[in-house]
Structures are given as C-alpha cells and as structure tokens.
Amino acid sequence: MPNFAYIVKDAKGARVEGILKSETLDQAIEKLSKEGSTIISVKAAAEGAFKGKLSLFDKVMLTVYKIRTGVSLKVLVFFTRQLSTMFSAGLTIEKAISNLEKEEKNKKFQRVLRRLSDDIKKGYSLSEAMEQHPGVFNPLYVALVKAGEVSGTLHTVLDELSDYLEKIEDTRRKVVSAMAYPIFILVFLILVVWGIFYWIIPQFSEVYSNFNADLPGPTLAAIGVSKFITNNLFVSVLLFLLFLFGLFLVYLTDRGRYVMDQFKLRIPVIGQVINNSIMSKFARTFSILMAAGVPIMDTLELSENVVQNAVIENAIRKARVMVKEGYSVAGAFKRTGVFPSTLLQMTATGEETGDMDKLLGKAAEFYEKLVDAVIDRLTSLIEPLLIILMAGIVGTIIVVIYLPIFDLGQAMSQGLK
C-alpha cells in the first residue's frame, strides 16, 4: 500500500507531519479530514533517503542541457513577479501565462511559456507543466508551486517565491560583483605573463646566445618555457583549454567537486563571503519551504539541491538521515559540524516555538548583512593585495630575465680591478 506524507494543523493549531498508508491520494485526504485536522499538504512519500547517482556522462549532458535551455535568474524573477501580480488580480493561470508569452522578449523563454500554456490547456497543472522544463524551473521552484496548488494559496506562494528569488539574485549579484575585479586582474596578469614569455624573453634569449654565456638555472628555465610557447603556440593554447576542460570534468565527479568546494570555503576572506552567501541561501530556502507547508524531509532535500556546494550538501544529506532516525533538525545540523552557531540557535528556537520559518528568515537576513559587511571590507583590501601580487610575479620574471646581466656586470667590474 502506498505511503503519503502529510502536513496538517490539529485542533490546537499545532503543525503535525507524518506518513499515512492509503490506496489513493483521495482516500488519504478523506482519512485526514475525518480526524478533524486542517490539511496543509498531502503528497506521495518518496522511498529512500537518496536518489540514484548519475554517471559522469549523464552529468555532462545535464550541464549542457541546462546551458542550452536555461534562462537567467533575472528573467525568472520578472516572470514570477508578473505571474503573481496577474494571478492575484483575478486572471487565470492560462490567461496570465498567455499574456506573458506575448510580451516576453527572450526568445528561449518565450518558447518555454508557449509550451507551458499548451500543457495547461491539455489539463496539466502549473507545477506538472513546469516539471517538463528542468533547465528553467528547478525542483525547488516546482515544489513550491505544487505546495501552493495543494493548499489553495498559489497566489501567496508565487508572491513569496518572487521575494525569495529577488533576494537570492541580489546576494548572487553582490558576490559576483566582489569577485569580478579579482578575476579581471588575474586574467590580465595571465595575459601579461604570457606576453612576456612570447615576445620579451625571446629577444633576451637571442642576445644571450650571441655571447655564448653560461646562464643561471632560473633564466634557462624561463627561456625553455618561452621557446615551448613560441614554437608550439597552437599546442600551448590547446593544452590550456584541455586543462580547463579537465578541471570541469573533475568538478563533475563527487570527489573532485567536494575537494574544490572545500578549497573555496578555505580561501581567506573570499571563503567567508562564499560561506555566508550559502548560509543565507540555505536559511532563506528552508524558511520559504516551511512556510509553504512542504514536509521537513522534502525541505531538507530541496535545500540540499540549491546550496551549490558539495561540503554543505554532504552535511545536509547527513542531517536528513539523522532527522529520519528521530533527531531534531537543530540536533542533526549540529552533529554535522558545518553549520554556524547562529543558524543552529535560530533553528533550535524555531523548533521549540513552532516558528522555524520566521526565525530562519531572520537568519537569512543576518547572513545577507554579513555578506555585505565582508564585501565592503574585501573591496578596500583586494585592490592593494592584487597590485602586490601582480608586482611580485612580474617583478620575479623580470629579475630572472636580467640575472645574466647582473652576473656580466659583476664579472666586468672584477676584470677592471
């Protein structure tokens, strides 16, 4: 007999979650109604704690599919806000999506809206239609829409989802803005170093060869690298691209992604920005899912899918198993050793008071402010640090190039004596 996960409010207004065995969904709803509870949501319970793992080829194809079919978060935020406004104004979902399709400037997203409209006309619910486009609507988005449909509060859920996406987009924009300057400087540094090896060092190499002088080891190494780059320009570019592609493939593996994400969290200052950003997104996601009436196990699974960091995902996965075994959410989070104390305190208090969604919303705001504070500090520090880095690398290469000249000057001065 199938299992159905339910969330209800009892006679005292307390939130109650559980699993109910029933032949059909309608029978499960009928059983809960007879008990006098207010039904928030009822859905088929997923079997097992984890989904099947994808092969490396499947992950590559999934990434390509998302790149090919996906749209920017900015486009999705605007669509969700407009859909919420139109639906609240009394338009049907079908009419609202049809109107948005006509006004949409993004051709890729316009085709998605056309498909949504056609599927809804065929009798699909909005969430079922959105499930057909995983590159655009992630599992979190679909789950919230489904929760809104079941509870009859779709307009409220869409409005909250709009706010959620806007805040996620704002945090992402701040992090990207903070990283843009360092990335630009590093790319510029790579081009400068490449230019030195491709144009400057060969000229010095030709001069040194005319003197038949014994060159220092560092200078010989620099000339060797320069000769390889100038004589094998195509091979050098190809090797660099293969190196980037290799990193991409390594990142798609479970172990490689875990190591890289762990390294990102340990980068001084920048790691703090990334970690606070992840905690903000996690708390915000958890809050909106709880408020929408999504079961706790599904909330944990969906939150795991949106943090986009293997270290945090692994911790949430462990917490899911512990919650399933009877631990409290706060207790499970604490045992992973990953979540910060503020988030743990908010979660524990929320479990005690029954206001976990509100308190985690406040936790999200707290970490958003931390992100802003660290970015402000990072902006003031990063420029001088990068200038020092660039000067150090370029200066070292120049010293290596001029080492023979220093030796020659020293030999000439000794000869004059």
C-alpha positions in Angstrom: 0.0 0.0 0.0 1.5 3.4 -1.0 2.7 5.9 1.6 1.6 9.5 1.7 3.4 12.3 3.5 1.0 14.8 5.1 1.2 18.1 6.9 -1.8 19.2 8.9 -2.8 21.5 11.8 -4.5 19.9 14.7 -7.4 21.3 16.8 -4.9 23.4 18.8 -3.3 24.9 15.6 0.0 22.9 16.0 1.7 21.8 12.9 1.9 17.9 12.6 3.8 15.9 10.0 3.6 12.2 9.3 3.3 9.3 6.9 -0.1 7.7 6.1 -0.8 4.4 4.3 -3.6 4.6 1.8 -4.7 3.1 -1.5 -5.1 6.5 -3.2 -4.4 10.2 -2.6 -8.2 10.9 -2.3 -8.6 8.2 0.4 -5.6 9.7 2.3 -7.2 13.2 2.2 -10.5 11.7 3.3 -8.9 9.9 6.3 -7.2 13.1 7.5 -10.4 15.2 7.0 -12.4 12.7 9.2 -9.9 13.3 12.0 -10.8 17.0 12.1 -7.4 18.3 11.1 -6.8 21.2 8.8 -4.9 19.8 5.8 -1.9 21.8 4.6 -0.5 19.3 2.1 -0.7 15.6 1.2 1.7 14.0 -1.4 3.1 10.6 -2.3 6.1 9.9 0.0 9.4 9.3 -1.7 11.0 5.9 -1.0 14.5 6.0 0.5 16.7 8.9 1.6 18.7 9.3 -1.6 18.2 9.4 -5.3 20.2 7.3 -7.8 23.6 8.7 -8.7 24.2 10.0 -12.2 27.2 8.8 -14.3 29.8 11.3 -15.4 28.4 11.3 -18.9 24.9 12.0 -17.6 26.3 14.9 -15.6 28.0 16.4 -18.6 24.8 16.0 -20.8 22.7 17.5 -18.0 25.1 20.5 -17.7 24.9 21.0 -21.5 21.1 20.7 -21.4 20.8 23.4 -18.7 23.1 25.7 -20.5 21.2 25.2 -23.7 17.7 25.6 -22.3 18.2 27.7 -19.1 17.4 31.4 -18.7 18.9 33.9 -16.4 17.7 34.3 -12.8 16.7 37.9 -13.6 14.3 36.7 -16.3 12.8 34.2 -13.9 12.4 36.7 -11.2 10.5 39.1 -13.5 8.3 36.3 -14.8 7.4 35.1 -11.3 6.6 38.6 -10.1 4.4 39.3 -13.1 2.6 35.9 -12.8 1.9 36.6 -9.1 0.5 40.0 -9.9 -1.7 38.8 -12.7 -3.0 35.8 -10.7 -3.7 38.0 -7.7 -5.7 40.4 -10.0 -8.1 37.5 -10.9 -6.6 36.2 -14.2 -6.5 32.5 -14.7 -3.0 30.9 -14.8 -3.6 30.0 -18.5 -4.5 33.6 -19.4 -1.7 35.1 -17.3 0.9 32.9 -19.0 -0.5 33.5 -22.4 -0.2 37.3 -21.9 3.3 37.0 -20.5 4.3 34.9 -23.6 3.2 37.7 -25.9 5.2 40.3 -24.0 8.4 38.2 -23.5 11.5 39.4 -25.3 13.7 36.4 -24.6 13.0 34.0 -27.4 14.2 31.0 -25.5 11.9 31.7 -22.5 9.1 32.7 -24.9 9.1 29.1 -26.3 9.0 27.7 -22.7 6.0 29.9 -21.9 4.3 28.7 -25.1 4.8 25.1 -24.0 3.5 25.9 -20.5 0.4 27.4 -22.0 -0.2 24.4 -24.3 0.3 21.9 -21.5 -2.1 23.8 -19.2 -4.7 23.8 -21.9 -4.3 20.0 -22.1 -5.2 19.7 -18.4 -1.8 19.7 -16.7 -1.4 21.7 -13.5 1.1 24.5 -13.5 3.6 22.5 -11.4 3.3 19.5 -13.8 3.8 21.7 -16.8 6.9 23.3 -15.2 8.4 19.9 -14.4 8.8 19.4 -18.2 11.4 22.2 -18.2 14.1 21.3 -15.6 16.6 23.6 -17.2 14.4 26.6 -16.4 12.3 25.6 -13.3 14.4 23.8 -10.7 12.9 21.3 -8.2 12.6 24.0 -5.5 10.5 26.2 -7.8 8.3 23.3 -8.9 7.8 22.1 -5.3 6.7 25.5 -4.0 4.2 25.9 -6.9 2.9 22.4 -6.2 2.6 23.2 -2.4 0.6 26.4 -3.4 -1.7 24.4 -5.6 -2.4 21.8 -3.0 -3.0 24.3 -0.2 -5.0 26.7 -2.4 -2.6 29.6 -1.7 -0.8 29.7 -5.1 -1.0 33.5 -5.3 0.6 33.8 -1.9 3.3 31.3 -2.7 4.1 33.0 -6.0 4.5 36.3 -4.2 6.8 34.8 -1.6 8.7 33.0 -4.3 9.2 36.3 -6.2 10.6 37.9 -3.0 12.8 34.8 -2.4 14.3 34.9 -6.0 14.9 38.6 -5.8 16.9 38.2 -2.6 18.8 35.3 -4.0 19.6 37.3 -7.1 20.6 40.3 -5.0 23.0 38.2 -2.9 24.4 36.5 -6.0 24.9 39.9 -7.7 26.9 41.2 -4.7 29.1 38.1 -4.6 29.7 38.2 -8.4 30.5 42.0 -8.1 33.0 41.3 -5.4 34.7 38.6 -7.4 34.7 40.5 -10.8 37.6 42.7 -10.1 39.9 40.0 -8.7 39.1 37.8 -11.7 39.7 40.6 -14.1 43.1 41.3 -12.6 44.1 37.6 -12.6 43.1 37.3 -16.3 45.1 40.4 -17.1 48.1 39.1 -15.1 48.0 35.8 -17.1 47.9 37.8 -20.4 50.9 39.9 -19.2 52.9 36.9 -18.2 52.1 35.2 -21.5 53.2 38.3 -23.4 56.5 38.4 -21.5 57.2 34.8 -22.4 56.0 35.1 -26.0 57.7 38.4 -27.0 60.1 39.7 -24.4 62.1 36.7 -23.3 62.9 35.5 -26.9 64.6 38.9 -27.5 66.8 38.4 -24.4 67.4 34.8 -25.4 68.8 35.8 -28.7 71.2 38.4 -27.1 72.4 35.9 -24.6 73.1 33.2 -27.3 75.3 35.6 -29.2 77.6 36.0 -26.1 77.7 32.2 -25.5 77.5 32.9 -21.8 76.7 30.4 -19.1 73.1 31.3 -17.9 71.7 30.8 -14.4 69.3 28.0 -13.8 66.2 30.2 -13.4 66.9 32.0 -16.6 67.4 28.8 -18.5 64.1 27.5 -17.2 62.3 30.7 -18.3 63.9 30.6 -21.8 62.9 26.9 -22.1 59.3 27.8 -21.3 59.4 30.7 -23.7 60.7 28.5 -26.5 58.0 26.0 -25.9 55.3 28.7 -26.1 56.7 30.4 -29.2 57.4 27.2 -31.1 54.1 25.5 -30.0 51.6 28.3 -29.8 48.7 26.1 -31.0 49.7 23.2 -28.7 50.0 25.6 -25.8 46.5 27.0 -26.3 45.2 23.5 -26.8 46.8 22.3 -23.6 45.4 25.2 -21.7 41.9 24.5 -23.0 42.3 20.8 -22.2 43.4 21.7 -18.7 40.3 23.8 -18.2 38.1 21.0 -19.6 39.9 18.6 -17.3 39.1 20.8 -14.3 35.4 20.9 -15.5 35.3 17.1 -15.7 37.0 16.7 -12.3 34.4 19.1 -10.8 31.6 17.0 -12.1 32.9 14.0 -10.1 31.7 13.7 -6.5 35.2 13.6 -5.0 36.7 16.3 -7.2 33.7 18.7 -6.6 34.0 18.1 -2.8 37.7 18.9 -2.8 37.3 22.1 -4.9 34.3 23.4 -3.0 36.2 22.7 0.3 39.1 24.7 -1.1 36.8 27.6 -2.0 35.5 27.8 1.6 39.0 27.9 2.9 40.2 30.8 0.8 41.0 33.7 3.2 38.2 36.4 3.2 36.6 35.1 -0.1 35.8 31.8 1.6 33.9 33.8 4.3 31.9 35.6 1.6 31.0 32.3 -0.1 30.1 30.6 3.2 27.9 33.4 4.4 26.2 33.6 1.0 25.5 29.8 1.1 24.1 30.1 4.6 21.9 33.0 3.6 20.5 31.0 0.6 20.0 27.9 2.7 18.2 29.7 5.5 16.0 31.6 3.0 15.2 28.4 1.1 14.4 26.4 4.3 12.2 29.3 5.5 10.1 29.6 2.4 9.6 25.9 2.0 8.5 25.5 5.6 6.1 28.5 5.3 4.6 26.9 2.1 3.8 23.6 4.0 6.4 21.4 2.4 7.3 18.3 4.6 10.6 18.5 6.5 12.3 15.7 4.6 11.4 17.3 1.3 12.5 20.6 2.6 15.9 19.2 3.5 16.3 17.5 0.1 15.3 20.7 -1.8 17.6 22.8 0.3 20.4 20.4 -0.4 19.8 21.0 -4.2 20.1 24.8 -4.0 23.2 25.5 -1.9 25.5 24.5 -4.8 28.4 23.5 -2.6 29.4 19.8 -2.1 30.6 20.3 1.5 27.3 21.8 2.6 25.3 19.4 0.5 27.0 16.5 2.2 26.2 17.9 5.6 22.5 18.4 4.8 22.4 14.8 3.4 23.8 13.5 6.7 21.3 15.7 8.6 18.4 14.2 6.5 19.4 10.7 7.6 19.6 11.8 11.3 16.2 13.5 11.1 14.7 10.4 9.6 16.1 8.4 12.5 14.5 10.7 15.1 16.9 13.6 15.7 15.7 17.1 15.9 16.6 19.3 13.0 18.9 21.6 15.1 20.5 18.5 16.7 21.2 16.9 13.3 22.7 20.2 11.9 24.9 20.5 15.0 26.2 16.9 14.6 27.4 17.7 11.0 29.9 20.3 12.4 29.4 22.5 9.3 26.6 24.9 10.3 27.5 28.1 12.3 26.2 28.7 15.8 23.8 31.5 14.9 21.9 29.3 12.4 21.8 26.4 15.0 20.4 28.7 17.7 17.7 30.0 15.3 16.8 26.5 14.2 16.6 25.2 17.8 14.4 28.1 18.9 12.2 27.7 15.9 11.6 24.1 16.7 10.7 24.9 20.2 8.3 27.8 19.3 6.9 26.3 16.0 8.1 29.4 14.1 11.1 27.9 12.4 10.2 29.5 9.0 10.1 33.0 10.5 13.3 32.6 12.6 15.2 31.1 9.6 14.0 34.1 7.5 15.7 36.3 10.1 18.8 34.1 10.0 18.9 34.6 6.2 18.7 38.4 6.7 21.6 38.2 9.3 23.9 36.3 6.8 22.9 38.7 4.0 24.2 41.6 6.2 27.4 39.7 6.9 27.9 39.2 3.2 27.5 43.0 2.7 29.9 43.7 5.5 32.6 41.3 4.2 32.3 42.6 0.6 32.8 46.2 1.8 35.9 45.1 3.7 37.1 43.0 0.8 36.7 45.8 -1.7 39.0 48.0 0.3 41.6 45.2 0.7 41.6 43.4 -2.6 43.0 46.2 -4.8 46.3 46.7 -2.9 46.7 42.9 -2.4 46.2 42.2 -6.1 48.7 45.0 -7.1 51.3 43.5 -4.7 50.6 40.0 -6.3 51.0 41.4 -9.8 54.1 43.3 -9.0 55.6 40.3 -7.3 55.0 37.9 -10.2 56.0 40.3 -13.0 59.0 41.5 -10.9 60.2 38.0 -10.3 60.1 37.2 -14.0 62.0 40.4 -14.9 64.7 39.6 -12.3 65.0 36.1 -13.7 65.5 37.6 -17.2 68.1 40.1 -16.0 70.1 37.7 -13.9 72.8 37.1 -16.6 73.2 40.9 -17.0 73.8 41.2 -13.2 76.4 38.4 -13.5 78.0 40.1 -16.5 78.3 43.4 -14.7 79.8 41.8 -11.7 82.4 40.0 -13.9 83.3 43.2 -15.8 83.8 45.1 -12.5 86.1 42.3 -11.2 88.0 42.3 -14.5 88.7 46.0 -14.3 90.2 45.6 -10.9 
